[in-house]
Amino acid sequence: MFKTLREEIELIKQRDPAARSSFEIWLTYSGLHAVRSYRKANWFYRRKMYTIARIISQVSRFFTGIEIHPGAKIGKGLFIDHGMGVVIGETTEIGDNCILYQGVTLGGTGKEKGKRHPTLGNNVMVGAGAKVLGPFKVGDNVKIAANAVVLNEIPPNCTAVGVPARIVKRDGMRVATDLDQIHIPDPVSQEICRLRQMIEHLNEELRECEQRNSRKEE
């Protein structure tokens, strides 16, 4: 147990430039506490002591702001940075050495039973606020950008961005030709402009019709 704790602390030191000491990490890092509590809850869950497992996970959620279902399967070296608002569903599977940032959801898309949450490969990074929803596979070495919404499988060695997420890099090569995340069209504004043009066109036709009727009456 202490060996695993030391390994997790060392991994956090390597990944977080703000980490100053092992004691500080052990005392203050909510992501570390949440993962440690998950390991305990998962032990009870695998032995069908579901209520005890859920109590442990909910107490951890209260103190850390991170909700990990005890039925999830999590590999070695998971680092949850900051962590507030992270949700990991029951049938989620996470490989080794993954990183999740605050606000990440690994969830389902409905009330179906069985496998309904995503499977993350090894060395996956999920950016702040990203949502990965559904029972599909995210391959090894994938990077998911902040606030992306992933609804379909992502092959290994890819970078995905957007809502819904699309692949912009594969094996280090750019896939999408336009990565501009700022100067993008506003569909609501475009629809309003289209309706305004239609109204102006109808008003013009109405004026012409009134003029023709006026000339006939003369």
N, C-alpha and C positions, 0 to 999 in steps of 0.2 A: 504493500500500500504506500509506504513512504517513498519507495523507489519510483513508483508511478507519479506521485506528487512532485518529486524532484524533477522528473522528466518534463512534466507539464509546465512547471515554473520556468525551466530552462528554455522551453519552446516559446513561452510568452516573452522572455527576455530577448530572444532573437527576433521576434516579430514586432514588438512594440517599443519604439524608441523612447517612449515616456517612462518605461519601467526602470526604476532606480535600484531596487534591491529585491532579493527573494522574500524578505520579511514583508515588505510593502505589498508585493504581489499576493502573497498568502493571506494577508490581512484585509486587503481592500478591493481585490479584483472580483467583481460580481460574476464575470464569465467563468472564472475558475471555480467559484463556489457553486454555481449552477451545474456545471459538469460533474463536480464531485457528488453533489446531491443526486444527480441523475443516476450515477453509478450505483448508489445505494438503493434508490427506488427501483432500478432495473433488476437488481438482485432479487428483491421481493416479488417483482412482477413475473419474472421467469419461474418462480416457484408458486405461482397462482395466488399469491397473497396481494390481490389487486387493491384492496382498500388501503392497506398500509402503504403500498407503493404510491397511490394517488395522494395520500396525506403528505408524504414526504415531498412529492413534486409540488404540491400546492403551497406548502410552507416555504419551499425554496422560491417559488414564484412571488410570494408576498415580500420576501426580503431582497430578491435580486431583480425583479421585473422581467425575468426570463422564464418562459413556460416550456418545459421539455416533457412531453408525455413519457412515462416510464416504459412504455412498450416500444419506443423508438430504438433503432440499432445504430450505435455511434462507435466509430473506430478510434484509433489512437490520435492524440495530438490535436483535438478540436480546440480552436481558439475563438471565443466569442468576445469581440472587442467592444467595449462600452456595454452593449448587450440589451439595454432597455427596450422592451417591446418585441424581443425575439420570440417567435412561436414555432415549435417543432412538433409536428403531428405524430400520431400513434404509429403509423406504418412507415414513417420516414426511415431511410437508411443513409448513413453518412460514412464515407470512407475515411482514410487516414489523412491527417495534416490539412484539414480544411479550415477556412476562416469565414466566420459570419460576422457582419457588422450590425449595428443597432437597427431595429425595425424590420428585420428580415422575417418573412413567413415562409415556412415549408409546409404547405397545407394541401387540402383537397379541394375539389370543385363541386361536391354534392354529398348526398347521404348514402351513397353506395357502400356496401360492406366489402371486406377484404382489403387488398392493397389499393390505397387511394391517395397516398402521399408520395412525393418524389424520392428517387434514389440518387444520391450524389456520389461520384467517384472519388478518387484520391486527389489531393492538392487542388480542391475547388475553392474559389473565392467568390462570395456572394456579397455585393455592395450594399450600403445602407439603404433601407427601405424597400429592397427588392422583394418580389413575391414569386415563389416557384410553386405552382399549383397543379397537381395532378400526378397520376401514378406512372411517370415516365423516368427515363434515365438521363442524368446530366453526366457527361463523360469526364474522364480524368483531365486535370490541368485546365479546366474551364474557368473563365472569368465572367461574372455577371455584373453588369454595371449597376450603379445606384439607381433605385426606383424603377428598375426594369420589371416587367411582368412576363414571366416565362410560362408558357402554356403547352409547349411541345418539347420533344427530346432535343438535346444538344449534343453533337458529336464531341469526341475528345479534342483537346488543344484548340478550343474556339473561344472567341470573345463575343458576348451577346449584349445588345443594348436596346432600349426602347420599349414602347407599350403598343401592341404586344412585342416581346423581344424578338429581334432578328440578329442573325450572325453577321458580324462585320469583319471578323478576322478568323482565319483558319490556318493552323500551323505557321503562325507569324505573318501570313500574307493577307493583305486587305481584300475583303470580299465585296463590301458595299462601296459604291463610288462616292456617296455623299454621306459624310459623318457629321454634318452640321446639326448640333442639338439645339441651337438658338433660333436661327432664321428658318423656321419651319412654318408651313401654312396653318392657319387657324380654321378648321372646318366649320365652326359655328359662324365666324365672320364671313366666310365664303358663302354659306347658305343664306345669310341675311342679305348680302350683296346681290345674290341671284334673285331672291324674292323681290328686292327693291327694283331691280331692272324689269322684272316681270310686271310689277304694279305700274311702273312708268309706261311700259309698252301698252298695257290694257287701258290706262288713262288716255294715252294718245289715240288709240282706236276709238274710245268712247267720244272724245272731242271731235274726231273726224265724222263719226256717225251723227252726232248732234248737228254739225255744220251741214251735212247733206240733207238731213231732215228739215233744217231751217230754210235751205234754198228751195226745197220742194214746196214748202208752205207759201213761200213768196210767189 
